[in-house]
């Protein structure tokens, strides 16, 4: 999965719902061997999915390989999608909570604008002094 790839199914976005996340993982490119093992050189797709799975599940690579030994890619891809969707759920809920709080967002934007104005004003003042412009 790569955010730089042109295929939108190659990336998981914060706004993707659970079904979309799982669907994207189910469509992930693997190979025809149907053996789940970490081998980045010969099995880059499977290795990438294993790396994602271990990162989101907290399991070691050996544990993940043992868990999926003898299982097909369908089961494996579903498990990867589910573990990622489960980990994203609380982050997505917090994102939704923040985006729904319009008053909070207005405050953050106003505070950011004020900080940016102060920094820009200070920089501009230094520039004016250096080039000899009169400041009112």
C-alpha positions as CSV (number, residue, x, y, z in Angstrom):
1,X,0.0,0.0,0.0
2,X,1.4,3.3,-1.0
3,X,0.1,6.9,-0.9
4,X,2.2,7.8,-3.9
5,X,0.6,5.2,-6.1
6,X,-2.0,6.4,-8.6
7,X,-4.5,3.7,-7.7
8,X,-6.8,5.0,-4.8
9,X,-7.1,1.4,-3.5
10,X,-3.3,1.5,-2.7
11,X,-3.8,3.9,0.2
12,X,-5.8,4.0,3.4
13,X,-7.2,7.4,4.3
14,X,-8.3,8.7,7.7
15,X,-11.7,9.3,6.1
16,X,-12.1,5.7,4.8
17,X,-14.9,3.9,6.7
18,X,-14.4,0.4,8.1
19,X,-15.8,-1.4,5.0
20,X,-13.6,0.6,2.6
21,X,-10.5,-0.1,4.6
22,X,-11.2,-3.8,4.6
23,X,-12.2,-3.8,0.9
24,X,-8.9,-2.1,0.0
25,X,-6.9,-4.7,1.9
26,X,-8.8,-7.5,0.2
27,X,-7.8,-6.1,-3.2
28,X,-4.1,-5.7,-2.2
29,X,-1.7,-7.3,-4.7
30,X,0.1,-10.4,-3.5
31,X,1.2,-13.3,-5.7
32,X,0.0,-16.7,-6.8
33,X,2.0,-18.8,-4.4
34,X,-0.5,-18.6,-1.5
35,X,2.2,-18.8,1.2
36,X,2.3,-16.2,3.8
37,X,5.9,-15.5,4.8
38,X,8.0,-12.4,5.1
39,X,10.3,-12.2,2.1
40,X,10.5,-8.7,0.8
41,X,12.6,-9.6,-2.2
42,X,10.5,-12.4,-3.6
43,X,7.1,-11.6,-2.0
44,X,6.9,-7.8,-1.7
45,X,3.1,-7.6,-1.5
46,X,2.8,-10.2,1.2
47,X,5.7,-8.8,3.1
48,X,4.2,-5.4,3.0
49,X,0.9,-6.7,4.4
50,X,2.7,-8.7,7.1
51,X,4.6,-5.5,8.1
52,X,1.3,-3.6,8.3
53,X,-0.3,-6.5,10.3
54,X,2.5,-6.7,12.8
55,X,2.6,-3.0,13.3
56,X,-1.1,-2.7,13.9
57,X,-1.5,-5.9,15.9
58,X,1.6,-5.7,18.0
59,X,2.6,-9.2,17.1
60,X,6.1,-10.2,16.0
61,X,6.7,-11.3,12.4
62,X,7.2,-14.9,13.5
63,X,3.9,-14.9,15.4
64,X,2.1,-13.5,12.4
65,X,3.6,-16.1,10.0
66,X,2.6,-18.9,12.4
67,X,-0.9,-17.4,12.8
68,X,-1.5,-17.6,9.0
69,X,0.4,-20.7,8.2
70,X,-1.7,-22.9,6.0
71,X,-4.3,-20.2,5.5
72,X,-5.1,-18.5,2.3
73,X,-4.6,-14.9,1.2
74,X,-8.3,-14.2,1.6
75,X,-8.2,-14.9,5.4
76,X,-4.9,-13.0,5.7
77,X,-6.0,-9.9,3.8
78,X,-9.3,-9.8,5.8
79,X,-7.3,-10.0,9.1
80,X,-5.0,-7.2,8.0
81,X,-7.9,-5.0,7.0
82,X,-9.8,-5.7,10.3
83,X,-6.8,-5.0,12.5
84,X,-6.1,-1.7,10.7
85,X,-9.8,-0.7,10.8
86,X,-10.0,-1.5,14.5
87,X,-6.9,0.7,15.3
88,X,-8.2,3.6,13.1
89,X,-11.6,3.6,14.7
90,X,-10.8,5.6,17.8
91,X,-8.6,8.1,15.8
92,X,-11.5,8.5,13.3
93,X,-14.0,9.0,16.2
94,X,-11.8,11.8,17.7
95,X,-11.3,13.4,14.3
96,X,-15.1,13.4,13.8
97,X,-15.6,14.9,17.3
98,X,-13.2,17.7,16.6
99,X,-14.6,18.4,13.1
100,X,-18.1,18.5,14.5
101,X,-17.1,21.1,17.1
102,X,-17.3,24.2,15.0
103,X,-16.7,26.6,17.9
104,X,-13.5,24.8,18.8
105,X,-12.3,24.9,15.2
106,X,-13.1,28.6,14.9
107,X,-11.0,29.2,18.1
108,X,-8.1,27.2,16.8
109,X,-8.2,29.0,13.5
110,X,-8.4,32.4,15.1
111,X,-5.5,31.6,17.5
112,X,-3.4,30.3,14.6
113,X,-4.1,33.4,12.5
114,X,-3.1,35.6,15.4
115,X,0.2,33.8,15.9
116,X,0.9,33.9,12.2
117,X,0.1,37.7,12.1
118,X,2.5,38.4,15.0
119,X,5.3,36.3,13.4
120,X,4.8,37.9,9.9
121,X,4.5,41.4,11.4
122,X,7.8,40.9,13.3
123,X,9.6,39.6,10.2
124,X,8.2,42.4,8.0
125,X,9.3,45.0,10.6
126,X,12.8,43.7,10.4
127,X,12.7,43.8,6.6
128,X,11.4,47.4,6.7
129,X,14.3,48.5,9.0
130,X,16.9,46.8,6.9
131,X,15.8,48.4,3.6
132,X,15.0,51.8,5.3
133,X,11.2,52.0,4.8
134,X,9.3,54.3,7.1
135,X,6.9,52.5,9.4
136,X,3.8,54.3,10.6
